């Protein structure tokens, strides 16, 4: 293959079990939005459920419906809705939908009328301080009253109350306790008004790892499930008992000797300091390699760390091997768990001024995903198979 993103599903299952151990009395939601942070939603959701995840979560309804179409029959929630989205289809598919405001509750209620699969399963979201989606505390009474009325009319069933942290990746940040206080008040008010949610949840990956008082009935694990630390302040993957799941590599497309003073890639931002060997890595920003990695991105070739020489182009970039040799077809490892001395997604994040979440999520569909450790229903986890797919 020109390039491949190897996804270790056995590592993902181990990560899910490690995260469950952090919240042993709570249910766990495996978040597979954005194609499972670039890892592949369907196989990752399946592996997470095999490891004990009771719920799967997505951002958009289209992501959730795709999982249903692929055969996922478990508890499934999606939360990023816009006017005109497929409410009826989600209700018919038994998906828990998030409601943050009156417009959404009204659209959903209209969609349920005439459905044979109602009432709709609704989770009310309160904005406890993140300032994105969610009902403002000042509007909470109105939303709760409308939801209670819709329940009495048989249109919906409120299955959850939830929220999201702003700074849980910064342990000890004062906003954490402030948001918890708002969340507790919102839940208590909803219950006093007669709502009986099955699950109350606010803990994302960092809160699952560091804020046990935020676990409530369910924890939502996203990036940590893929073996990536939410932040250096929370800990490294190894310190957290996690293993990165994705390894991104490519086969060298060209290796050649060039003289000193030879320009490399667009703009000649890099010129060779002397006679050297240049190797061409056939992935670029169309594959999700950050252009900001020009001159900074780390790559393992021939057992040594190299740095991207010159600009990352759309389809390729160059590394300077110095006095070392290589051959077309040799492996270049951009990132992985670090077990073989290769860079990690966190190393790429530091080199490009971003976060590891973005590094893995942006790997495009042009890079095939190769699945290791996939367990079919008729297999045990020790009899693993490889599966390659886009």
Secondary structure, 3 states (H helix, E strand, C coil): CCEEEEEEHHHHHHHHHHHHHHCCCCEEEEECHHHHHCCCHHHHHHHHHHCCCCEEEEEEHHHHHHHHHCCCCCEEEEEECCCCCCHHHHHHCCCEEEECCHHHHHHHHHHHCCCCCCCEEEEEEEECCCCCCCEEHHHHHHHHHHHHHHHHCCCEEEEEEECCCCCCCCCCCHHHHHHHHHHHHHHHHHHHCCCCCCEEECECHHHHHHCHHHCCCEEEECHHHHCCCCCCCCCCCCCCCCCCCEEEEEEEEEEEEECCCCEECHHHCEECCCCEEEEEECCCHHHCCCHHHCCCCEEEECCEEEEEECCCCCCCEEEEEECCCCCCCCEEEEECCCCCCCCCHHHHHHHHCCCHHHHHHCCCCCCEEEEEEECCCCCCCCCCEEEEEC
